[in-house]
Amino acid sequence: MESRPKTKNRFAFVIPVYNHENMIGTVIKQALLLNYPVIVVDDGSTDRTPDILKEFDNITVIRHKRNLGKGAALKSGFKEASKFADWAISVDADGQHNVNDASVLIKAALNKGRCLVIGKREGMHQENVPWTSRFGKNFSNFWVFASGGPWLSDTQSGFRIYPLPEITHLKTVGSRYQYEVEILAKANWMSILIIEAPVSVDYMPGDKRISHFKPFPDFMRNSWTFIRLILQRAFIPLPLRKRIFSI
């Protein structure tokens, strides 16, 4: 697998968005203040999101004609970012992340070299955090480890830094939320270092925060992903996995 020279440290934001008209403008403005290129992938939004994106003439917008899922949106963003950046900073469009915490992730990445950095969310026990987020985090942490990933404390955080083009060279199946756990197992299979760095989180009360996570179908998708990864780990030797699951 070809790697970028370690001296190249060009970063770009990749923001997947689907019907987040209330917060996407704020998230973009926060990202622009850090003076990195911003790529927004509109994953088939049907609300005012497309109109809000038109208000920014200093971002790159990729639009999916229909909703394909968060994983598909990230893949589209990474493909575009790989044209001019060495790292992609993914951040959710719902406003839960403090975009300024990207500096913490960047520092961690530069200290470790070519690695994947996860923003470990602090404050996941606050009152407004939905039970599905707390349960999903603990459920995912165990099964990512069982699938051959490292032991991590927040495998469902969407605030991350991905090394480019290494991540785009991994063959993945998931196109929705399961992509973010599948990539952790396969990155670890390929000896890509995965680390965590603390970030803050703000879950807004009531209906102010829009989440498209559907507990039952997404739980089933994640479960099938973990079953597939565990079987691949059990029956395919690591040297062969490295050849099969990378471009």
C-alpha positions as a Markdown table, in Angstrom:
| # | Residue | x | y | z |
|---|---|---|---|---|
| 1 | Met | 0.0 | 0.0 | 0.0 |
| 2 | Glu | 1.4 | 3.3 | -1.0 |
| 3 | Ser | 1.7 | 6.0 | 1.7 |
| 4 | Arg | 2.1 | 9.7 | 1.6 |
| 5 | Pro | 5.4 | 11.1 | 2.8 |
| 6 | Lys | 5.3 | 11.8 | 6.5 |
| 7 | Thr | 6.3 | 15.4 | 5.9 |
| 8 | Lys | 3.1 | 16.2 | 4.2 |
| 9 | Asn | 0.5 | 17.4 | 6.7 |
| 10 | Arg | -2.4 | 18.8 | 4.7 |
| 11 | Phe | -5.8 | 18.5 | 6.4 |
| 12 | Ala | -9.3 | 18.9 | 5.1 |
| 13 | Phe | -12.7 | 18.7 | 6.7 |
| 14 | Val | -15.2 | 16.1 | 5.4 |
| 15 | Ile | -18.7 | 16.7 | 6.7 |
| 16 | Pro | -21.5 | 14.3 | 5.7 |
| 17 | Val | -24.9 | 15.8 | 6.1 |
| 18 | Tyr | -28.5 | 14.5 | 5.7 |
| 19 | Asn | -31.4 | 16.8 | 6.6 |
| 20 | His | -29.6 | 18.9 | 9.2 |
| 21 | Glu | -30.8 | 22.3 | 8.2 |
| 22 | Asn | -30.8 | 23.5 | 11.8 |
| 23 | Met | -27.0 | 23.0 | 12.5 |
| 24 | Ile | -25.1 | 22.5 | 9.2 |
| 25 | Gly | -24.5 | 26.2 | 8.7 |
| 26 | Thr | -23.0 | 26.6 | 12.2 |
| 27 | Val | -20.8 | 23.5 | 11.8 |
| 28 | Ile | -19.4 | 24.8 | 8.5 |
| 29 | Lys | -18.7 | 28.2 | 9.9 |
| 30 | Gln | -16.8 | 26.7 | 12.8 |
| 31 | Ala | -14.8 | 24.5 | 10.4 |
| 32 | Leu | -13.9 | 27.4 | 8.1 |
| 33 | Leu | -12.5 | 29.3 | 11.1 |
| 34 | Leu | -9.7 | 26.7 | 11.4 |
| 35 | Asn | -8.5 | 27.6 | 7.8 |
| 36 | Tyr | -8.7 | 24.1 | 6.3 |
| 37 | Pro | -10.5 | 23.2 | 3.2 |
| 38 | Val | -14.1 | 22.1 | 3.9 |
| 39 | Ile | -15.9 | 19.4 | 1.9 |
| 40 | Val | -19.6 | 18.8 | 2.6 |
| 41 | Val | -21.3 | 15.7 | 1.2 |
| 42 | Asp | -25.0 | 16.3 | 1.0 |
| 43 | Asp | -26.4 | 12.7 | 1.2 |
| 44 | Gly | -29.7 | 13.4 | -0.5 |
| 45 | Ser | -31.1 | 15.9 | 1.8 |
| 46 | Thr | -34.8 | 16.9 | 1.3 |
| 47 | Asp | -35.0 | 19.8 | 3.7 |
| 48 | Arg | -33.3 | 23.3 | 3.4 |
| 49 | Thr | -29.8 | 21.9 | 3.6 |
| 50 | Pro | -29.1 | 22.3 | -0.1 |
| 51 | Asp | -30.1 | 26.0 | 0.0 |
| 52 | Ile | -27.9 | 26.6 | 3.1 |
| 53 | Leu | -24.9 | 25.0 | 1.3 |
| 54 | Lys | -25.4 | 27.4 | -1.6 |
| 55 | Glu | -24.7 | 30.3 | 0.8 |
| 56 | Phe | -21.1 | 29.3 | 1.1 |
| 57 | Asp | -18.8 | 30.0 | -1.9 |
| 58 | Asn | -15.7 | 28.8 | -0.1 |
| 59 | Ile | -16.5 | 25.1 | 0.4 |
| 60 | Thr | -16.7 | 22.0 | -1.9 |
| 61 | Val | -20.1 | 20.4 | -2.1 |
| 62 | Ile | -20.7 | 16.9 | -3.3 |
| 63 | Arg | -24.4 | 15.9 | -3.6 |
| 64 | His | -25.9 | 12.4 | -3.7 |
| 65 | Lys | -29.1 | 12.4 | -5.6 |
| 66 | Arg | -30.6 | 10.0 | -3.0 |
| 67 | Asn | -29.7 | 9.1 | 0.6 |
| 68 | Leu | -27.0 | 6.4 | 0.4 |
| 69 | Gly | -25.9 | 6.4 | 4.1 |
| 70 | Lys | -23.2 | 8.0 | 6.2 |
| 71 | Gly | -20.5 | 5.6 | 5.1 |
| 72 | Ala | -21.2 | 6.3 | 1.5 |
| 73 | Ala | -21.0 | 10.0 | 2.2 |
| 74 | Leu | -17.7 | 9.6 | 4.0 |
| 75 | Lys | -16.3 | 7.6 | 1.1 |
| 76 | Ser | -17.3 | 10.3 | -1.4 |
| 77 | Gly | -15.7 | 13.0 | 0.8 |
| 78 | Phe | -12.5 | 11.0 | 1.3 |
| 79 | Lys | -12.1 | 10.4 | -2.5 |
| 80 | Glu | -12.4 | 14.2 | -3.1 |
| 81 | Ala | -10.1 | 15.1 | -0.2 |
| 82 | Ser | -7.4 | 12.6 | -1.4 |
| 83 | Lys | -6.9 | 14.9 | -4.4 |
| 84 | Phe | -5.2 | 17.6 | -2.3 |
| 85 | Ala | -5.0 | 16.5 | 1.4 |
| 86 | Asp | -3.1 | 13.9 | 3.4 |
| 87 | Trp | -5.7 | 13.7 | 6.3 |
| 88 | Ala | -9.5 | 14.0 | 6.4 |
| 89 | Ile | -11.1 | 15.4 | 9.6 |
| 90 | Ser | -14.6 | 14.0 | 9.8 |
| 91 | Val | -17.2 | 15.8 | 11.9 |
| 92 | Asp | -20.9 | 15.2 | 12.3 |
| 93 | Ala | -23.4 | 17.8 | 11.0 |
| 94 | Asp | -25.7 | 17.6 | 14.0 |
| 95 | Gly | -23.7 | 20.1 | 16.2 |
| 96 | Gln | -22.8 | 17.6 | 18.9 |
| 97 | His | -19.0 | 18.2 | 18.4 |
| 98 | Asn | -17.0 | 21.2 | 19.3 |
| 99 | Val | -15.2 | 21.7 | 15.9 |
| 100 | Asn | -12.3 | 23.5 | 17.7 |
| 101 | Asp | -11.4 | 20.2 | 19.3 |
| 102 | Ala | -10.0 | 19.3 | 15.8 |
| 103 | Ser | -6.8 | 20.9 | 17.0 |
| 104 | Val | -6.5 | 18.1 | 19.7 |
| 105 | Leu | -7.0 | 15.4 | 17.1 |
| 106 | Ile | -4.5 | 17.0 | 14.7 |
| 107 | Lys | -1.9 | 17.2 | 17.4 |
| 108 | Ala | -2.4 | 13.6 | 18.3 |
| 109 | Ala | -2.1 | 12.6 | 14.6 |
| 110 | Leu | 1.1 | 14.5 | 14.0 |
| 111 | Asn | 2.7 | 13.1 | 17.2 |
| 112 | Lys | 2.0 | 9.5 | 16.0 |
| 113 | Gly | 2.5 | 9.6 | 12.2 |
| 114 | Arg | 0.2 | 7.8 | 9.8 |
| 115 | Cys | -2.6 | 6.9 | 12.1 |
| 116 | Leu | -6.4 | 7.0 | 12.5 |
| 117 | Val | -7.4 | 9.3 | 15.4 |
| 118 | Ile | -10.8 | 8.9 | 17.2 |
| 119 | Gly | -12.3 | 11.8 | 19.2 |
| 120 | Lys | -13.2 | 10.1 | 22.5 |
| 121 | Arg | -16.3 | 11.9 | 23.6 |
| 122 | Glu | -16.2 | 13.2 | 27.2 |
| 123 | Gly | -19.5 | 13.8 | 28.9 |
| 124 | Met | -21.4 | 10.8 | 27.5 |
| 125 | His | -23.2 | 10.5 | 30.9 |
| 126 | Gln | -24.9 | 13.9 | 30.7 |
| 127 | Glu | -28.7 | 14.0 | 31.0 |
| 128 | Asn | -29.4 | 14.7 | 27.3 |
| 129 | Val | -27.4 | 11.8 | 25.9 |
| 130 | Pro | -29.9 | 9.3 | 24.6 |
| 131 | Trp | -29.6 | 5.7 | 25.9 |
| 132 | Thr | -29.1 | 4.4 | 22.4 |
| 133 | Ser | -25.8 | 6.3 | 22.2 |
| 134 | Arg | -24.5 | 5.0 | 25.5 |
| 135 | Phe | -25.6 | 1.4 | 24.8 |
| 136 | Gly | -24.4 | 1.5 | 21.2 |
| 137 | Lys | -21.0 | 2.8 | 22.3 |
| 138 | Asn | -20.4 | 0.0 | 24.8 |
| 139 | Phe | -21.9 | -2.7 | 22.5 |
| 140 | Ser | -19.7 | -1.5 | 19.6 |
| 141 | Asn | -16.5 | -1.3 | 21.7 |
| 142 | Phe | -16.6 | -5.0 | 22.5 |
| 143 | Trp | -17.5 | -6.2 | 19.1 |
| 144 | Val | -14.9 | -4.1 | 17.3 |
| 145 | Phe | -12.3 | -5.7 | 19.5 |
| 146 | Ala | -13.8 | -9.2 | 18.8 |
| 147 | Ser | -13.6 | -8.4 | 15.1 |
| 148 | Gly | -9.9 | -7.8 | 15.2 |
| 149 | Gly | -9.8 | -4.1 | 16.0 |
| 150 | Pro | -8.0 | -2.5 | 18.9 |
| 151 | Trp | -9.6 | -2.1 | 22.3 |
| 152 | Leu | -11.1 | 1.4 | 22.2 |
| 153 | Ser | -13.4 | 3.4 | 24.5 |
| 154 | Asp | -15.5 | 5.2 | 21.8 |
| 155 | Thr | -15.8 | 3.3 | 18.6 |
| 156 | Gln | -18.9 | 5.2 | 17.6 |
| 157 | Ser | -17.6 | 8.7 | 17.7 |
| 158 | Gly | -17.9 | 10.4 | 14.3 |
| 159 | Phe | -15.3 | 13.0 | 15.1 |
| 160 | Arg | -12.1 | 11.5 | 13.6 |
| 161 | Ile | -9.0 | 12.0 | 11.6 |
| 162 | Tyr | -8.4 | 9.6 | 8.8 |
| 163 | Pro | -5.0 | 9.2 | 7.0 |
| 164 | Leu | -5.3 | 9.6 | 3.2 |
| 165 | Pro | -5.0 | 7.7 | 0.9 |
| 166 | Glu | -4.5 | 4.7 | 3.2 |
| 167 | Ile | -8.2 | 4.7 | 4.3 |
| 168 | Thr | -9.4 | 4.8 | 0.7 |
| 169 | His | -7.3 | 1.7 | -0.1 |
| 170 | Leu | -9.4 | -0.4 | 2.3 |
| 171 | Lys | -12.2 | -2.5 | 0.8 |
| 172 | Thr | -15.3 | -2.0 | 2.9 |
| 173 | Val | -18.9 | -3.2 | 2.5 |
| 174 | Gly | -20.9 | -1.0 | 4.8 |
| 175 | Ser | -22.4 | 2.2 | 3.4 |
| 176 | Arg | -24.3 | 3.4 | 6.5 |
| 177 | Tyr | -23.3 | 3.7 | 10.2 |
| 178 | Gln | -21.7 | 0.3 | 10.1 |
| 179 | Tyr | -18.9 | 1.7 | 7.9 |
| 180 | Glu | -17.4 | 3.5 | 10.9 |
| 181 | Val | -16.9 | 0.3 | 12.9 |
| 182 | Glu | -15.9 | -1.8 | 9.9 |
| 183 | Ile | -13.1 | 0.6 | 9.0 |
| 184 | Leu | -11.7 | 0.3 | 12.5 |
| 185 | Ala | -11.3 | -3.5 | 12.3 |
| 186 | Lys | -9.9 | -3.4 | 8.7 |
| 187 | Ala | -7.5 | -0.6 | 9.5 |
| 188 | Asn | -6.1 | -2.6 | 12.4 |
| 189 | Trp | -5.8 | -5.6 | 10.1 |
| 190 | Met | -3.6 | -3.5 | 7.8 |
| 191 | Ser | -1.5 | -2.3 | 10.7 |
| 192 | Ile | -2.8 | 1.2 | 10.6 |
| 193 | Leu | -2.3 | 2.6 | 14.1 |
| 194 | Ile | -5.6 | 3.7 | 15.8 |
| 195 | Ile | -5.5 | 6.0 | 18.8 |
| 196 | Glu | -8.0 | 8.1 | 20.8 |
| 197 | Ala | -7.9 | 11.7 | 22.0 |
| 198 | Pro | -10.4 | 13.4 | 24.2 |
| 199 | Val | -13.1 | 15.8 | 22.8 |
| 200 | Ser | -16.1 | 17.5 | 24.2 |
| 201 | Val | -19.7 | 16.7 | 23.2 |
| 202 | Asp | -22.9 | 18.6 | 23.4 |
| 203 | Tyr | -26.2 | 16.7 | 23.1 |
| 204 | Met | -28.9 | 19.3 | 22.7 |
| 205 | Pro | -32.2 | 18.7 | 24.6 |
| 206 | Gly | -35.5 | 17.6 | 23.0 |
| 207 | Asp | -35.8 | 17.8 | 19.2 |
| 208 | Lys | -33.1 | 20.3 | 18.7 |
| 209 | Arg | -30.6 | 17.5 | 17.8 |
| 210 | Ile | -31.7 | 15.5 | 14.7 |
| 211 | Ser | -30.3 | 11.9 | 14.6 |
| 212 | His | -31.0 | 9.5 | 11.8 |
| 213 | Phe | -29.8 | 6.5 | 13.8 |
| 214 | Lys | -32.6 | 3.9 | 13.8 |
| 215 | Pro | -32.0 | 1.6 | 16.8 |
| 216 | Phe | -33.4 | -1.6 | 15.4 |
| 217 | Pro | -32.4 | -1.6 | 11.7 |
| 218 | Asp | -29.0 | -0.1 | 12.5 |
| 219 | Phe | -28.4 | -2.5 | 15.4 |
| 220 | Met | -29.1 | -5.3 | 13.0 |
| 221 | Arg | -26.8 | -3.9 | 10.3 |
| 222 | Asn | -24.0 | -3.5 | 12.8 |
| 223 | Ser | -24.6 | -7.0 | 14.2 |
| 224 | Trp | -24.3 | -8.5 | 10.7 |
| 225 | Thr | -21.2 | -6.5 | 10.1 |
| 226 | Phe | -19.6 | -7.8 | 13.2 |
| 227 | Ile | -20.6 | -11.4 | 12.4 |
| 228 | Arg | -19.0 | -11.0 | 8.9 |
| 229 | Leu | -15.8 | -9.5 | 10.3 |
| 230 | Ile | -15.4 | -12.1 | 13.0 |
| 231 | Leu | -15.9 | -15.0 | 10.5 |
| 232 | Gln | -13.3 | -13.4 | 8.2 |
| 233 | Arg | -10.9 | -13.0 | 11.0 |
| 234 | Ala | -11.4 | -16.6 | 12.1 |
| 235 | Phe | -11.1 | -18.3 | 8.7 |
| 236 | Ile | -8.9 | -16.0 | 6.7 |
| 237 | Pro | -5.2 | -15.8 | 7.8 |
| 238 | Leu | -4.0 | -12.2 | 8.4 |
| 239 | Pro | -1.5 | -12.2 | 5.4 |
| 240 | Leu | -4.3 | -13.2 | 3.1 |
| 241 | Arg | -6.7 | -10.7 | 4.6 |
| 242 | Lys | -4.2 | -7.9 | 3.9 |
| 243 | Arg | -4.2 | -8.8 | 0.3 |
| 244 | Ile | -8.0 | -9.4 | -0.1 |
| 245 | Phe | -9.2 | -6.2 | 1.7 |
| 246 | Ser | -6.8 | -3.6 | 0.3 |
| 247 | Ile | -6.6 | -2.1 | -3.1 |
